[in-house]
Amino acid sequence: MVTLAIAYESIQLIARCLVVCSRDSLLQIRLGEFFQWR
């Protein structure tokens, strides 16, 4: 049971990191397009 809880927490942490990373990459792409238009 303890290992399950630890695995669940680590999965949540990884998922959060992936969401943040994907958001950052999307932001960089948007900024790149914005600066290309100018």
SEDODREN-702617 format. One line per 5 residues: number of its first residue (from 0); their letters; for each residue x, y, z of N, C-alpha, C, O. Coordinates in Angstrom, 3 decimals. Layout:
<atoms>
NUM	A	X/Y/Z/X/Y/Z/X/Y/Z/X/Y/Z; ...
</atoms>
This chain:
<atoms>
0	MVTLA	0.831/-1.212/0.000/0.000/0.000/0.000/0.869/1.267/0.000/0.563/2.241/-0.689; 1.944/1.237/0.776/2.815/2.416/0.843/3.455/2.677/-0.510/3.519/3.822/-0.958; 3.933/1.611/-1.172/4.578/1.778/-2.484/3.571/2.312/-3.498/3.924/3.095/-4.380; 2.312/1.882/-3.368/1.274/2.375/-4.282/1.087/3.877/-4.117/0.983/4.608/-5.102; 1.046/4.334/-2.871/0.869/5.759/-2.609/2.048/6.552/-3.173/1.856/7.610/-3.771
5	IAYES	3.263/6.044/-2.983/4.450/6.733/-3.492/4.410/6.779/-5.023/4.712/7.811/-5.622; 4.036/5.659/-5.655/3.945/5.609/-7.115/2.907/6.617/-7.610/3.138/7.318/-8.595; 1.759/6.688/-6.920/0.696/7.626/-7.313/1.190/9.065/-7.234/0.926/9.867/-8.129; 1.911/9.391/-6.156/2.427/10.756/-5.990/3.433/11.083/-7.087/3.410/12.179/-7.645; 4.322/10.128/-7.400/5.333/10.368/-8.428/4.667/10.545/-9.793/5.102/11.375/-10.591
10	IQLIA	3.614/9.769/-10.065/2.892/9.892/-11.342/2.248/11.277/-11.426/2.296/11.918/-12.476; 1.651/11.740/-10.336/1.053/13.073/-10.320/2.114/14.130/-10.593/1.872/15.071/-11.350; 3.289/13.982/-9.981/4.375/14.941/-10.158/4.832/14.971/-11.612/5.024/16.043/-12.186; 5.005/13.785/-12.210/5.438/13.704/-13.605/4.385/14.336/-14.520/4.721/15.077/-15.444; 3.111/14.039/-14.256/2.034/14.591/-15.080/2.036/16.118/-14.992/1.858/16.796/-16.004
15	RCLVV	2.237/16.660/-13.795/2.267/18.111/-13.609/3.436/18.716/-14.387/3.289/19.752/-15.036; 4.604/18.057/-14.316/5.781/18.551/-15.045/5.522/18.546/-16.544/5.897/19.484/-17.248; 4.873/17.480/-17.036/4.569/17.395/-18.471/3.630/18.520/-18.888/3.816/19.131/-19.941; 2.617/18.795/-18.061/1.671/19.866/-18.382/2.393/21.209/-18.441/2.176/21.993/-19.365; 3.253/21.474/-17.455/3.992/22.736/-17.419/4.922/22.847/-18.627/5.010/23.902/-19.256
20	CSRDS	5.623/21.738/-18.950/6.555/21.754/-20.081/5.811/22.001/-21.382/6.264/22.794/-22.206; 4.675/21.335/-21.583/3.913/21.503/-22.823/3.376/22.928/-22.914/3.331/23.513/-23.996; 2.970/23.481/-21.774/2.468/24.856/-21.756/3.590/25.828/-22.134/3.379/26.767/-22.902; 4.794/25.585/-21.579/5.934/26.443/-21.879/6.301/26.366/-23.354/6.586/27.393/-23.970; 6.300/25.158/-23.938/6.665/25.002/-25.346/5.623/25.693/-26.230/5.967/26.320/-27.233
25	LLQIR	4.342/25.574/-25.849/3.301/26.252/-26.617/3.508/27.763/-26.555/3.348/28.458/-27.559; 3.864/28.267/-25.374/4.109/29.693/-25.203/5.271/30.144/-26.079/5.204/31.204/-26.702; 6.343/29.341/-26.131/7.502/29.678/-26.961/7.123/29.699/-28.433/7.570/30.577/-29.171; 6.303/28.745/-28.875/5.862/28.702/-30.277/5.041/29.954/-30.589/5.231/30.571/-31.637; 4.139/30.328/-29.699/3.313/31.518/-29.903/4.186/32.762/-29.982/3.977/33.619/-30.841
30	LGEFF	5.183/32.864/-29.071/6.085/34.016/-29.085/6.879/34.054/-30.381/7.091/35.127/-30.947; 7.327/32.883/-30.861/8.081/32.819/-32.109/7.244/33.306/-33.275/7.727/34.073/-34.108; 5.971/32.863/-33.346/5.084/33.312/-34.419/4.847/34.812/-34.313/4.827/35.514/-35.324; 4.667/35.303/-33.092/4.402/36.727/-32.878/5.563/37.580/-33.390/5.358/38.597/-34.051; 6.805/37.141/-33.069/7.969/37.923/-33.485/8.227/37.776/-34.982/8.814/38.671/-35.590
35	QWR	7.801/36.661/-35.594/7.954/36.504/-37.044/7.039/37.481/-37.781/7.413/38.015/-38.824; 5.848/37.714/-37.246/4.898/38.617/-37.902/5.378/40.061/-37.881/5.046/40.834/-38.780; 6.157/40.437/-36.867/6.568/41.842/-36.732/7.714/42.187/-37.645/8.176/43.328/-37.651
</atoms>
